[in-house]
Structure formats: C-alpha cells, structure tokens
Amino acid sequence: MLDTVDLLAELMRFQPVTDNLEQVNALADFARKYLTQAGVHTSVEELAGRRVLYAATVADKECDILLNAHLDVVPADNTMFTLTQADGWLRGRGTHDCLGNCALIMQTLIKLKNADVSVGAIFSTDEETGGATTKAMVDRGYRARRLVLVCDGSGYSLVTAQKGVVSLTLRAHGTGCHAAEPWKGDNAIDRLIEGYRKIQPLFPPINPPDEWHNTAAATTIRAGNAHNRVPDSAEMTLNVRFTETTDFEELLRSIRETSGLEADPGMLAPPVFCNPENSEIQRVVECMRTMLGRDIAVKRSNGATDARHFVDMGVPIAIIGIPGRDLHGDNEALELKGLKAYEELLPTLLQITLNSEVA
C-alpha cells in the first residue's frame, strides 16, 4: 500500500484528461488493481467504451454509505502532471479536483475493508463533461441505503445544496439580405439581442454574499457566414442556474414568452437540496468539527457536481473535500496538512455514522 501522497502522484502520471479515453481507462484499471490487491471488492462497468470503477468493503452494489469522486481532470500542460511539493502544498493538475479525493477514498476503503462496515465508492470518469458515467452507475443499481458523500468540494466545510443547471439555446429568425441594404432584411442578430435584453430582468443582479438566486449567463453566440450579409438566423447559449424552489417549466415558459425567441433546453441537471438539520448530516458535521478542531461551515453552492445524479435515491446527500486552491487553474494545489487531517477524518466519520442509529 502506497503512502497517500505517493498514490496521488501515481494517479496524476496517467494524465487522465476527460477526452483522452485511453488514459482515463488506464487509470481506472490501475485503481481497480490497486484496490483489488489490497482486498477491496471491485467491479467495472462501461459506458460507450468508458470504464467506471466501483469499489466497496462488501460484495454488493448497495451499501449503507456511498462515496463518489472522479478520476478525470481538465487539460493542462504536461509539466502539471508531475506532483510537486512546496510550502505545505501539493501542486499539479488534479490535486484538488479531484485525484486527491480519489486517493483519499481509495486509502479509506483499504483501511475499512475488515471493519464490518458497508461502504462503497463510485469513481466516475467523465465528471468534467457532465458525469454520464455516474448516472449510468446509479441507473444500473449502485446505490446507498443511508447517505451519499460526494468528495468533490472545498475543505473544512460541507455543502448540502447545489443549484440546478440548464443549457438553453435561444434562437432568433429573420430575413437575410445584402449588408449594403440592411433595410431590405430583418437582422436575426438584432432580434436575438433584443430578446436577450428582455429576459435579463428575470434574473436580477446578485449582491454577494446573498447568492442563492437564479442566474443566467450568455456563453456563446453563433450567427452569420459572411461579413457582407445580414443573417437570417442567430442563436445564443444561455447557462441558467436555478434553486430548489424554482419551477423549471414555469421559468422556461417565462423565458420564451418574454423574449419572443425559441428556447430549447439542452443539458439539464436538477438542483440538489438536503436539509442541513437532517440527523445524518448533523452527525457528519459534528464529527468533522470534533476531529478537525474547527468550525465547519454548512454551505450552498452555485456550482454543480455529480451529486445531482443521486437525488432520486431519497437519502441525504452532502459534498465534502480536502482543502485546496486554484481549481482548474495553473496553480492548482492541495493542502498537505488538510490531506493528512482528512486521512484521519474520513474512516472515523464513516464508522461513527454507520455505528449510529438512523433517526
């Protein structure tokens, strides 16, 4: 069994960028071999040629507590896939998101393999592009009976809610003509911009720290094919984030009616919401507070993780993670002190939770 820092370095060397299927699959194979040789039960499923690893302390698809982290990472320069250490930080691509958490879960399963506890973990391999592999595992019967912990968050805190997300394509139609005589046409770009301006009041400005409101951001625009022609069609991608109290169908109707544009939903992910007063969540928070020796913030997140794929299980869901910095950035790093603390925390937290009565 490797030291956790050495294990993290091994995971990083695979350079498992999401689109590099060969390397992502090779990492899934390595992780399975590492865990199997240590006596942990493992199985692998495939989705469109992409391998997904499940590992558990019991030989069963269902377990009491299900963990989740992802083996894929975003692109980076080759030099970032060699782990470096300085000033108490472990630097490199995937250290914070999310290979450090994968290494933590792997070591935890090995520690608990003989502890008479029912803990499993899904190691997804496409979280950075939507997490279809996690959804596939849930659809194929990999489930939790009591609690899901997604290890893909910020340190020294626990997230119990995340906004839903939808990628809307707004589309406008007009009449094309020569740009020298624009009055003879109906510019679709103008129609698109006018419609977009009309829906902006549906998403009022946010005043941090009060951020728990619906938001929308225009992210791409596509129109025209020549500098001297007025286009007859134009479209925009609108990234919408919405809270658990939002009726999505009503929001979509309002966008269509207010803008006068076509609005077609693409990728849609539901919001995640768990009552922070839930007894299982409170038990996790208290254990973290005691073992880490600090206050634990219970938060809501504007971002999304694979947590959304577990919503229909009907069990509490929370997002945790080892402390890190510069997510997806050139200075991505994991706090070494935090890694050591979470190495002690996670096995103990799981055992305390599983040895407690369900409220």
Sine and cosine of phi, psi and omega as CSV:
sin_phi,cos_phi,sin_psi,cos_psi,sin_omega,cos_omega
0.00,0.00,0.80,-0.60,-0.01,-1.00
-0.97,0.22,0.40,-0.92,0.25,-0.97
-0.89,0.45,0.51,-0.86,-0.09,-1.00
-0.87,0.49,-0.60,0.80,0.03,-1.00
-0.91,0.42,-0.68,0.73,0.03,-1.00
-0.91,0.41,-0.60,0.80,0.05,-1.00
-0.90,0.43,-0.68,0.73,0.05,-1.00
-0.86,0.51,-0.68,0.73,0.02,-1.00
-0.87,0.49,-0.64,0.77,0.03,-1.00
-0.90,0.43,-0.70,0.72,0.00,-1.00
-0.87,0.49,-0.66,0.75,-0.04,-1.00
-0.91,0.41,-0.56,0.83,-0.07,-1.00
-0.89,0.47,-0.33,0.95,0.02,-1.00
-0.96,0.27,-0.24,0.97,-0.04,-1.00
0.75,0.66,0.85,0.53,-0.14,-0.99
-0.99,0.13,0.87,0.49,0.08,-1.00
-0.90,0.44,0.68,-0.73,-0.16,-0.99
-0.75,0.66,-0.70,0.71,-0.08,-1.00
-0.96,0.26,-0.22,0.97,0.01,-1.00
-1.00,-0.01,0.99,0.13,-0.12,-0.99
-0.85,0.52,-0.63,0.78,-0.03,-1.00
-0.87,0.49,-0.71,0.70,-0.04,-1.00
-0.96,0.28,-0.60,0.80,0.04,-1.00
-0.90,0.45,-0.70,0.72,0.03,-1.00
-0.91,0.42,-0.61,0.79,0.03,-1.00
-0.89,0.46,-0.63,0.78,0.04,-1.00
-0.92,0.39,-0.66,0.75,0.05,-1.00
-0.86,0.51,-0.64,0.77,0.04,-1.00
-0.91,0.42,-0.67,0.74,0.02,-1.00
-0.88,0.47,-0.72,0.69,-0.02,-1.00
-0.89,0.46,-0.65,0.76,0.02,-1.00
-0.90,0.44,-0.71,0.71,0.00,-1.00
-0.88,0.47,-0.69,0.72,-0.01,-1.00
-0.86,0.51,-0.72,0.70,-0.04,-1.00
-0.96,0.29,-0.65,0.76,-0.01,-1.00
-0.89,0.46,-0.69,0.72,0.01,-1.00
-0.90,0.43,-0.40,0.91,0.02,-1.00
-1.00,0.02,0.01,1.00,0.07,-1.00
1.00,-0.08,0.24,0.97,0.03,-1.00
-1.00,-0.04,0.64,-0.77,0.06,-1.00
-0.95,0.32,0.72,-0.70,0.00,-1.00
-0.68,-0.74,0.41,-0.91,0.16,-0.99
-0.48,-0.88,0.40,-0.91,-0.01,-1.00
-0.79,-0.61,0.73,-0.68,0.13,-0.99
-0.93,-0.37,0.26,-0.97,0.06,-1.00
-0.79,-0.61,0.55,-0.84,0.10,-0.99
-0.70,-0.72,0.94,-0.34,-0.02,-1.00
0.80,0.60,0.68,0.73,0.03,-1.00
0.99,0.14,0.00,1.00,-0.02,-1.00
-0.99,-0.17,0.83,-0.56,-0.04,-1.00
-0.99,0.13,0.59,-0.80,0.04,-1.00
-0.77,-0.64,0.77,-0.64,-0.09,-1.00
-0.98,-0.19,0.72,-0.70,0.18,-0.98
-0.87,-0.49,0.72,-0.70,0.02,-1.00
-0.68,-0.73,0.58,-0.82,-0.09,-1.00
-0.40,-0.92,0.32,-0.95,0.07,-1.00
-0.99,0.16,-0.16,0.99,0.02,-1.00
-0.77,-0.64,0.46,-0.89,-0.01,-1.00
-1.00,0.05,0.93,0.36,-0.09,-1.00
-0.43,-0.90,0.59,-0.81,0.07,-1.00
-0.94,0.34,-0.46,0.89,0.00,-1.00
-0.98,-0.18,0.67,-0.74,0.02,-1.00
-0.63,-0.77,0.20,-0.98,-0.01,-1.00
-0.95,0.32,-0.74,0.67,0.03,-1.00
-0.86,-0.51,0.77,-0.64,0.01,-1.00
-0.92,-0.38,0.81,-0.58,0.07,-1.00
-0.99,-0.15,0.36,-0.93,0.01,-1.00
-0.50,-0.87,0.70,-0.72,0.14,-0.99
-0.43,-0.90,0.21,-0.98,-0.08,-1.00
-0.86,-0.51,0.64,-0.77,-0.03,-1.00
-1.00,0.05,-0.23,0.97,-0.01,-1.00
-1.00,0.01,0.42,-0.91,-0.02,-1.00
-0.70,-0.71,0.20,-0.98,0.08,-1.00
-0.99,0.12,0.33,-0.95,-0.05,-1.00
-0.89,0.46,0.40,-0.92,0.06,-1.00
-0.31,-0.95,0.26,-0.97,0.11,-0.99
-0.88,0.48,0.55,-0.83,-0.05,-1.00
-0.80,0.59,-0.53,0.85,-0.04,-1.00
-0.91,0.41,-0.40,0.92,-0.03,-1.00
-0.97,0.23,-0.12,0.99,0.01,-1.00
-1.00,-0.07,0.11,0.99,0.16,-0.99
-0.97,-0.26,0.88,-0.48,-0.06,-1.00
-0.91,0.40,0.75,-0.66,0.10,-1.00
-0.82,-0.57,0.45,-0.90,-0.06,-1.00
-0.75,-0.66,0.76,-0.65,0.02,-1.00
-0.31,-0.95,0.66,-0.75,0.12,-0.99
0.81,0.59,0.59,0.81,0.06,-1.00
0.99,0.15,0.22,0.98,-0.01,-1.00
-0.82,-0.57,0.59,-0.81,0.12,-0.99
-0.97,-0.23,0.91,-0.42,-0.15,-0.99
-0.95,-0.31,0.59,-0.81,0.10,-1.00
0.54,-0.84,0.25,-0.97,-0.02,-1.00
-0.92,0.39,0.78,-0.63,0.03,-1.00
1.00,-0.05,-0.17,0.98,-0.01,-1.00
-0.85,0.53,-0.72,0.70,-0.02,-1.00
-1.00,-0.04,-0.56,0.83,-0.11,-0.99
-0.68,-0.74,1.00,0.00,0.15,0.99
-0.57,-0.82,0.38,0.93,-0.10,-0.99
-0.94,0.35,-0.48,0.88,0.08,-1.00
-0.88,0.48,-0.67,0.74,0.04,-1.00
-0.93,0.36,-0.57,0.82,0.07,-1.00
-0.89,0.46,-0.71,0.70,0.03,-1.00
-0.87,0.49,-0.66,0.75,0.03,-1.00
-0.87,0.50,-0.73,0.69,0.00,-1.00
-0.90,0.43,-0.67,0.74,0.00,-1.00
-0.86,0.51,-0.73,0.69,0.00,-1.00
-0.91,0.41,-0.59,0.81,0.00,-1.00
-0.91,0.41,-0.69,0.72,0.03,-1.00
-0.88,0.48,-0.62,0.78,0.03,-1.00
-0.91,0.42,-0.67,0.75,0.01,-1.00
-0.90,0.44,-0.54,0.84,-0.10,-0.99
-0.99,-0.13,0.05,1.00,-0.14,-0.99
-0.87,0.49,-0.45,0.89,0.01,-1.00
-0.92,-0.38,0.33,0.94,-0.13,-0.99
-0.99,-0.11,0.13,0.99,0.01,-1.00
0.84,0.55,0.71,0.70,0.08,-1.00
-0.79,-0.61,0.43,-0.90,-0.04,-1.00
-0.95,-0.31,1.00,-0.09,-0.03,-1.00
-0.75,-0.66,0.74,-0.68,0.05,-1.00
-0.77,-0.63,0.18,-0.98,0.00,-1.00
-0.52,-0.86,0.71,-0.70,0.15,-0.99
-0.98,-0.20,0.85,-0.53,0.07,-1.00
-0.97,-0.24,1.00,-0.09,-0.05,-1.00
-0.97,0.24,0.27,-0.96,-0.10,-0.99
-0.75,-0.66,0.27,0.96,0.07,-1.00
-0.51,-0.86,0.53,0.85,-0.03,-1.00
-0.87,0.50,-0.58,0.81,-0.07,-1.00
-0.93,0.37,-0.23,0.97,0.03,-1.00
-0.85,-0.53,0.34,0.94,0.12,-0.99
0.78,-0.62,-0.35,0.94,0.08,-1.00
0.97,0.24,0.53,0.85,0.03,-1.00
-0.87,0.49,-0.49,0.87,0.00,-1.00
-0.93,0.36,-0.59,0.81,0.07,-1.00
-0.91,0.42,-0.72,0.70,0.02,-1.00
-0.86,0.52,-0.66,0.75,0.01,-1.00
-0.88,0.47,-0.65,0.76,0.01,-1.00
-0.90,0.44,-0.68,0.74,0.04,-1.00
-0.89,0.46,-0.70,0.71,0.01,-1.00
-0.89,0.47,-0.45,0.89,-0.03,-1.00
-1.00,-0.05,0.16,0.99,0.17,-0.99
0.98,-0.22,0.12,0.99,0.06,-1.00
-0.99,0.13,0.91,-0.42,-0.22,-0.98
-0.60,-0.80,0.26,-0.97,0.09,-1.00
-0.91,-0.41,0.61,-0.79,0.05,-1.00
-1.00,-0.01,-0.41,0.91,-0.10,-1.00
-0.82,-0.57,-0.64,0.76,-0.18,-0.98
-0.35,-0.94,0.63,-0.78,0.15,-0.99
-0.91,-0.42,0.79,-0.61,0.10,-0.99
-0.89,-0.45,0.93,-0.38,0.05,-1.00
-1.00,-0.02,0.90,-0.44,-0.04,-1.00
-1.00,-0.05,0.98,0.19,-0.06,-1.00
-0.38,-0.92,0.73,0.68,-0.06,-1.00
-0.69,-0.72,-0.12,-0.99,0.01,-1.00
-0.99,0.12,0.40,-0.92,-0.09,-1.00
-0.98,0.21,0.34,-0.94,0.07,-1.00
0.85,0.53,0.49,0.87,0.05,-1.00
-0.44,-0.90,0.15,-0.99,0.04,-1.00
-0.64,-0.77,0.77,-0.64,-0.03,-1.00
-0.97,-0.23,0.77,-0.64,-0.01,-1.00
-0.90,-0.44,0.00,1.00,0.02,-1.00
-0.50,-0.87,0.64,-0.77,0.11,-0.99
-0.68,-0.73,0.57,-0.82,0.00,-1.00
-0.93,0.36,0.50,-0.87,0.18,-0.98
-0.96,0.29,0.29,-0.96,-0.02,-1.00
-0.62,-0.78,0.65,-0.76,0.11,-0.99
-0.66,-0.75,0.64,-0.77,0.08,-1.00
-0.98,-0.21,0.95,-0.30,-0.03,-1.00
-0.99,-0.14,0.68,-0.73,0.16,-0.99
-0.98,-0.18,0.92,-0.38,0.09,-1.00
-1.00,-0.01,0.74,-0.67,-0.10,-0.99
-0.73,-0.68,0.73,-0.68,0.05,-1.00
-0.86,-0.50,0.55,-0.84,0.03,-1.00
-0.84,-0.53,0.56,-0.83,0.03,-1.00
-0.56,-0.83,-0.49,-0.87,0.02,-1.00
-0.78,-0.63,0.83,-0.56,-0.03,-1.00
-0.97,0.25,0.44,-0.90,0.07,-1.00
-0.25,-0.97,0.06,-1.00,0.05,-1.00
-0.95,0.32,0.65,-0.76,-0.04,-1.00
-0.92,0.39,-0.29,0.96,0.04,-1.00
-0.96,0.28,-0.34,0.94,-0.01,-1.00
-0.74,-0.67,0.90,0.43,-0.12,-0.99
-0.88,0.47,-0.36,0.93,0.00,-1.00
-0.93,0.36,-0.24,0.97,0.01,-1.00
-1.00,0.06,-0.09,1.00,0.01,-1.00
-0.83,-0.56,-0.19,-0.98,0.03,-1.00
-0.67,-0.74,0.98,-0.19,-0.18,-0.98
-0.93,0.37,0.90,-0.44,-0.02,-1.00
-0.91,0.41,-0.49,0.87,0.04,-1.00
-0.90,0.44,-0.69,0.73,0.04,-1.00
-0.87,0.49,-0.68,0.73,0.01,-1.00
-0.89,0.46,-0.64,0.77,0.00,-1.00
-0.90,0.43,-0.73,0.69,-0.01,-1.00
-0.90,0.44,-0.68,0.73,0.01,-1.00
-0.88,0.48,-0.69,0.73,0.01,-1.00
-0.91,0.42,-0.65,0.76,0.03,-1.00
-0.89,0.46,-0.68,0.73,0.01,-1.00
-0.88,0.47,-0.58,0.82,-0.03,-1.00
-0.92,0.39,-0.53,0.85,-0.06,-1.00
-1.00,0.00,-0.19,0.98,-0.01,-1.00
-0.84,0.55,-0.60,0.80,0.05,-1.00
-0.90,0.44,-0.28,0.96,0.08,-1.00
-0.94,0.35,-0.26,0.96,-0.03,-1.00
-0.78,-0.63,0.99,0.16,-0.06,-1.00
-0.87,0.49,0.40,-0.92,0.03,-1.00
-0.84,0.54,0.54,-0.84,0.00,-1.00
-0.99,-0.11,0.65,-0.76,0.06,-1.00
-0.89,-0.45,1.00,-0.01,0.01,-1.00
-0.81,0.59,0.58,-0.82,0.17,0.99
-1.00,0.06,0.08,1.00,0.03,-1.00
-0.99,0.16,1.00,0.06,-0.13,-0.99
-0.93,-0.38,-0.05,1.00,-0.12,-0.99
-0.99,0.13,0.94,0.35,0.01,-1.00
-0.62,-0.78,0.32,-0.95,0.07,-1.00
-0.91,0.41,0.62,-0.78,0.04,-1.00
-0.71,-0.70,0.35,-0.94,0.07,-1.00
-0.60,-0.80,0.66,-0.75,0.02,-1.00
-0.71,-0.70,0.81,-0.59,0.12,-0.99
-0.96,0.29,0.80,-0.60,-0.12,-0.99
-0.88,-0.48,-0.48,0.88,0.08,-1.00
-0.59,-0.81,0.46,-0.89,0.11,-0.99
-0.71,-0.71,0.70,-0.72,0.02,-1.00
-0.73,-0.68,0.81,-0.58,0.01,-1.00
-0.20,-0.98,0.52,-0.86,0.14,-0.99
0.96,0.28,0.39,-0.92,0.05,-1.00
-0.65,-0.76,0.11,0.99,0.02,-1.00
-0.42,-0.91,0.55,-0.83,-0.07,-1.00
-0.94,0.33,-0.32,0.95,-0.09,-1.00
-0.89,-0.45,0.45,0.89,0.03,-1.00
-0.75,-0.66,0.77,-0.64,0.11,-0.99
-0.96,0.29,0.82,-0.57,-0.09,-1.00
-0.97,0.23,0.51,-0.86,0.03,-1.00
-0.99,-0.12,-0.01,1.00,0.08,-1.00
-0.49,-0.87,0.47,-0.88,0.03,-1.00
-0.41,-0.91,0.57,-0.82,0.01,-1.00
-0.60,-0.80,0.43,-0.90,-0.05,-1.00
-0.72,-0.70,0.60,-0.80,0.15,-0.99
-1.00,-0.06,0.79,-0.61,0.02,-1.00
-0.90,-0.45,0.90,-0.44,0.02,-1.00
-1.00,-0.01,0.92,-0.39,-0.06,-1.00
-0.95,-0.32,0.77,-0.64,0.10,-1.00
-0.92,-0.40,0.76,-0.65,-0.09,-1.00
-0.70,-0.72,0.51,-0.86,-0.08,-1.00
-0.99,0.10,0.13,-0.99,-0.06,-1.00
-0.93,0.36,-0.26,0.97,0.01,-1.00
-1.00,-0.02,0.00,1.00,-0.06,-1.00
-1.00,0.05,0.74,-0.68,0.18,-0.98
-0.99,0.11,0.97,-0.24,-0.12,-0.99
-0.88,0.48,-0.66,0.75,-0.02,-1.00
-0.89,0.45,-0.61,0.80,0.04,-1.00
-0.93,0.38,-0.64,0.77,0.05,-1.00
-0.89,0.46,-0.69,0.73,0.01,-1.00
-0.89,0.45,-0.66,0.75,0.04,-1.00
-0.87,0.49,-0.67,0.74,0.00,-1.00
-0.90,0.44,-0.64,0.76,0.02,-1.00
-0.89,0.46,-0.70,0.71,-0.02,-1.00
-0.91,0.41,-0.73,0.68,-0.06,-1.00
-0.93,0.37,-0.64,0.77,-0.05,-1.00
-0.95,0.32,-0.64,0.77,-0.08,-1.00
-0.99,0.11,-0.48,0.88,-0.12,-0.99
0.96,0.30,0.23,0.97,-0.03,-1.00
-0.96,-0.29,0.34,-0.94,0.24,-0.97
-0.93,0.37,0.62,-0.78,0.03,-1.00
-0.66,-0.75,0.97,-0.25,-0.07,-1.00
-0.95,-0.33,0.88,-0.47,0.02,-1.00
-0.95,0.30,0.69,-0.72,0.11,-0.99
-0.97,-0.26,-0.90,-0.44,0.02,-1.00
-0.87,0.50,0.82,-0.57,-0.02,-1.00
-0.78,-0.62,0.81,-0.58,0.04,-1.00
-0.81,-0.59,0.73,-0.69,-0.04,-1.00
-0.96,0.28,0.38,-0.93,0.12,-0.99
-0.94,0.34,0.39,-0.92,0.08,-1.00
-0.93,-0.36,0.77,-0.64,0.05,-1.00
-0.55,-0.83,0.80,-0.59,0.08,-1.00
-0.76,-0.65,0.75,-0.66,0.01,-1.00
-0.87,0.50,0.88,-0.48,-0.02,-1.00
-0.90,0.45,-0.25,0.97,0.04,-1.00
-1.00,0.06,-0.04,1.00,0.06,-1.00
-0.81,0.58,0.66,-0.75,-0.09,-1.00
-0.88,0.47,-0.60,0.80,0.02,-1.00
-0.91,0.41,-0.67,0.74,0.01,-1.00
-0.92,0.40,-0.69,0.73,0.01,-1.00
-0.88,0.48,-0.59,0.81,0.02,-1.00
-0.91,0.42,-0.67,0.75,0.03,-1.00
-0.89,0.45,-0.72,0.69,-0.02,-1.00
-0.88,0.48,-0.69,0.72,-0.03,-1.00
-0.91,0.40,-0.62,0.79,0.04,-1.00
-0.91,0.42,-0.69,0.73,0.03,-1.00
-0.88,0.47,-0.68,0.73,-0.02,-1.00
-0.88,0.47,-0.67,0.74,-0.04,-1.00
-0.94,0.34,-0.74,0.68,-0.11,-0.99
-0.97,0.23,-0.54,0.84,-0.01,-1.00
-1.00,0.02,-0.24,0.97,0.07,-1.00
0.92,0.40,0.60,0.80,-0.03,-1.00
-0.39,-0.92,0.29,-0.96,0.06,-1.00
-0.93,0.36,0.60,-0.80,-0.01,-1.00
-0.92,-0.38,0.90,-0.44,0.01,-1.00
-0.97,0.25,0.76,-0.64,0.12,-0.99
-0.99,-0.16,0.90,-0.45,-0.23,-0.97
-0.82,-0.57,0.17,-0.99,0.20,-0.98
-0.89,-0.45,0.52,-0.86,-0.12,-0.99
-0.85,-0.53,0.66,-0.75,0.07,-1.00
-0.97,0.23,-0.36,0.93,-0.04,-1.00
-1.00,0.08,-0.01,-1.00,-0.02,-1.00
-0.79,-0.62,0.52,-0.86,0.10,-1.00
-0.71,-0.70,-0.08,-1.00,0.07,-1.00
-0.93,0.37,-0.06,1.00,0.04,-1.00
-0.81,0.58,-0.52,0.85,-0.05,-1.00
-0.88,0.48,-0.42,0.91,-0.05,-1.00
-0.98,0.19,-0.13,0.99,-0.02,-1.00
-0.97,-0.24,0.00,1.00,-0.12,-0.99
-0.83,0.56,-0.67,0.74,-0.09,-1.00
-0.96,0.27,-0.05,1.00,0.04,-1.00
-0.94,0.34,-0.41,0.91,0.02,-1.00
0.97,0.24,0.36,0.93,0.06,-1.00
-0.88,-0.47,0.33,-0.94,0.04,-1.00
-0.86,0.51,0.60,-0.80,0.02,-1.00
-0.78,-0.62,0.72,-0.70,0.08,-1.00
-0.64,-0.77,0.45,-0.90,0.00,-1.00
-0.90,-0.43,0.82,-0.57,0.05,-1.00
-0.77,-0.64,0.04,-1.00,0.04,-1.00
0.06,-1.00,0.38,-0.93,0.04,-1.00
-0.93,0.36,0.62,-0.79,0.02,-1.00
-0.86,0.51,0.69,-0.72,0.03,-1.00
-0.45,-0.89,-0.16,-0.99,-0.02,-1.00
-0.46,-0.89,0.31,-0.95,0.11,-0.99
0.80,0.60,0.81,0.58,0.05,-1.00
-0.79,0.61,0.82,-0.58,0.01,-1.00
0.93,0.36,0.04,1.00,-0.07,-1.00
-1.00,-0.07,0.03,-1.00,-0.02,-1.00
-0.96,0.29,-0.27,0.96,0.02,-1.00
-0.91,-0.42,0.50,0.87,0.04,-1.00
-0.82,0.58,0.73,-0.69,-0.05,-1.00
-0.41,-0.91,0.37,-0.93,0.02,-1.00
-0.89,-0.45,0.67,-0.74,0.01,-1.00
-0.97,0.24,0.86,-0.50,-0.06,-1.00
-0.90,0.44,-0.68,0.73,0.04,-1.00
-0.87,0.50,-0.65,0.76,0.02,-1.00
-0.91,0.41,-0.64,0.77,0.05,-1.00
-0.86,0.52,-0.73,0.68,0.00,-1.00
-0.89,0.46,-0.64,0.77,0.00,-1.00
-0.91,0.41,-0.66,0.75,-0.02,-1.00
-0.96,0.28,-0.43,0.90,0.11,-0.99
-0.88,0.47,-0.59,0.81,0.05,-1.00
-0.99,0.17,-0.60,0.80,-0.11,-0.99
-0.92,0.38,-0.81,0.59,-0.22,-0.97
-0.87,0.49,-0.75,0.66,0.02,-1.00
-0.87,0.49,-0.65,0.76,-0.01,-1.00
-0.92,0.40,-0.69,0.72,0.02,-1.00
-0.85,0.53,-0.71,0.71,-0.02,-1.00
-0.90,0.43,-0.67,0.74,0.00,-1.00
-0.92,0.39,-0.67,0.74,0.02,-1.00
-0.89,0.46,-0.69,0.73,0.00,-1.00
-0.89,0.45,-0.71,0.70,-0.08,-1.00
-0.96,0.29,-0.40,0.91,0.02,-1.00
-1.00,0.03,0.01,1.00,0.01,-1.00
-0.98,-0.18,0.46,-0.89,0.00,-1.00
-0.96,0.27,0.57,-0.82,0.11,-0.99
-0.97,0.25,0.80,-0.60,-0.03,-1.00
-0.95,0.32,0.00,0.00,0.00,0.00
